[in-house]
């Protein structure tokens, strides 16, 4: 395997060295040297060359970084920043997961704000998910012996675990040994090592995605290989303007893309997976991960395909411009009966059509030999709206403290009742994001009594809720802080009568310990 210098991971974990023991010498340079000269000083090397504990597990780059930081913090391992990056990169390359093994759990890596985290059954959810996400469990592979070591480590490192996990109602230790360890060993066995990606991603990519609160975007992602990874330029084109970000990134292991980019004072992270030459995942603002968007990037010269279509719906009988984003776009529009289209603009990566639909329904739209990945919905009007997410969390912060505020982002989606005319049935037609006005109210009488809506924060007309300042507020009852229990209300005025929807928002305290994998 070729040696690669590493850029910093997209994490915010601090390295704190405790003075409880003698620090090991920091002289190694490459990740392989750190492993053999520093890690192996405590982890015994077996006769077959494998290293105890380290060779019993495979994990994501973020998980390996958490392990390295714990060694530095708890055991006095003395590594420079460059050595930390190098050994994390080496471990991810030689003891990482395949992209397939991360599927279904990537939301925790991508810091997706709208996600439901649950184990395969109630027992696993309660055993593991009461302290951290179940995704954190599923994003690792271990030998049966090492899963047992991990359970023992939990009880040794956290002796009050049974109390913290609210597990005094059961034989926690007996269940852990009789049921949890066998399940983990069978479901997430160590398996074979995964070959690291060793190709070159240099080139231009077509980008398509959606940023809640701002809308759909297209654009370009340009990668240029360097000695240590890639120089990155990303331009996103929205309906209301463009943003260009520049920075650096790299591939860990079998295809884990991580990058840090900047536009003006805004720093963003990219967490994406490489599959069949294409990148997909999410970008988000550093320290404000609810603000960001989904992202798909395909090579501009790839085989013809349509990556995205915007908007998701059109009103019946009204000519509406619809944009197709993809690669190798050519040919004439392919439309169902009762639909007409004129080409407004065309190019290999973007085609704009003016589409007129004659009746309500889901329409398959194509161009030449390729078809859009989702149907275009024609509708006679918006019958109801909903809010995504229907439950969310924001966190107070700032006010001179070290932890910034964490906002919450909401969007309103429109729905047509479909042929049966009844809401909430299988034939309802999703219309995509609709423009609404936003407001917040106290959730209940208890919230109203201490005026949560007045102090907990404000929501703007993009659906972005910004929480209040951290710290005690002398204006509030008993000088409490600016947390609150709120009702978020969306109002749609585009029809004959206003339509409303509600969501639940908790404006709560800071996350004082924020690990790369929560």
C-alpha positions, 0 to 999 in steps of 0.5 A: 500500500502506498503511504499517504500524508493525511489531512485532518479528520472532520471531527472536533474531538480535543486531545487532552493529555493527562499527567497520570503516567509517563508519556511514550516517546513521540518519534514515529512519522508514518501511521505504520511506524506509530502502530509498530513503535508506539501502539505495540509498546502496550498491545502485545504482538502475537506470533502471527504478527497480529496486534492484540485488540487492534487486529481484533476490530475494524471500524470507521475513521471517526471510530479509530480517531476516538480510540486514538484520542482515548489512548492519548487522554487516558493513557498518556500516549504522546502523539503529535497532530501529524502522527495522530492523523497518520495512524488514524489514516493507516488504521482506517486503510488497513482495518476499516469497513466496506461501504456496504457495511456502513449502509443503513447507519451512515446518518450518524457519520453524516450528522443527519438531523432527521434520523431515527436511531433504533436497534434491531429489537427493544433489548438491543436498543435499551442495552446500547442506545440508552447511552449512545446511538445504536449506529455506533455499535453497528459501525464496527466489526469485532471478534467474539472475544473482543466483543466480550472485552468491550462489554467488560471495558464498559463496566470497568470504565463506567462502574455506575453503568447500570444506574446511568442506563436505568438498568437496575430493573434487570440482571444487566450483567447476566443479560449482557453475557448470555444474550448481548455478546452472542448477538453482537458476535454473530451479527457484527463479526470481524470478517476479512480486512477490506482493501483500501481505495488506491485509485485517483478521483481527480476530475470534474463531477456534476453535483445535485442536492437539496439544502433544507431551508434554501432549496434544490441546487446543482453545481460542480465538484472539482478534485485535483490529486495532491501529495496528501489527498485532493484539492477541492472546489465545490460550487452550488447553484441555488435559485437565489444565487451561488456559493463556492467552497474550496479546501482539501479532502481525502479518501479513507479506507475502502471509500470514505470521503472526508473534506473540509471546505470554506467560503468566506467565514463559513467552514463546512465538512463533507462526509460521503461514500464512494460507490462505483466512481460516484460520491454521495452523502452530506455536507454541513456547517462546522459546529452547526451540523443541522445546517447543510444538505444532501449531496450526490456527485457523479463524474461529468463524463460518466454514462448518460443519466439523470441525477435529479429533477427540480421541482418535484411537482407542477400544477395541472394546466400551467407551463412550469420550468423543470430542470434535469441535472445529470451527465451526458444529457441529450435527446428529445423529452420522453413524456407520458400521454397528456403531457407536453414539453418545450426545451428552454435550455440544454447542455450535457449536464443540465436541461430545462424543460417547460412542462404542461400536464393535462391531468393529475398524477405521477409522471415518468419523465425521460430524456433520450434513453434515460429516465428521471429517478423519481416521477414528476407529480402533476396536481390540482392544488395543495390539499394539506401540508406536513412539517419535516422533521415533526420533532426536533432539538435545538441547543442554546449556546454562545453568550460568551461561552465556548459552545455555539448555538445549535439551530434546528431547520424545518421544511414544509411539504405539500400533499395532494389527496390523490384520486380517492380524495381522502388525506393520508391514504396510499394514493396521496401525491407528494408535492415536495417543499412548499413556501409557508410562513413560520411561527412558534408558540408555547407547547403547553400550559407549563411552557406558557407559564414561564414564557418559553416562546418569548425566551427560547429563540426565534424562527425565520421565514426559511424555517431556521430556528435559532435558540437563545443564549446560554446561561441563566436569564435573570428575566425568567422565572427563578433565573432559569436558562433559555431552554423551552418546549415549543410548538412550530407552526407552518401556514400555507396561504397558496390555496383557497383557505390557509393550511397549517401543520405543527411540529414539536421543538425542544430548545435544550442545553448544550452538548458538553461532550460531543464525540465524532460518533454520537 
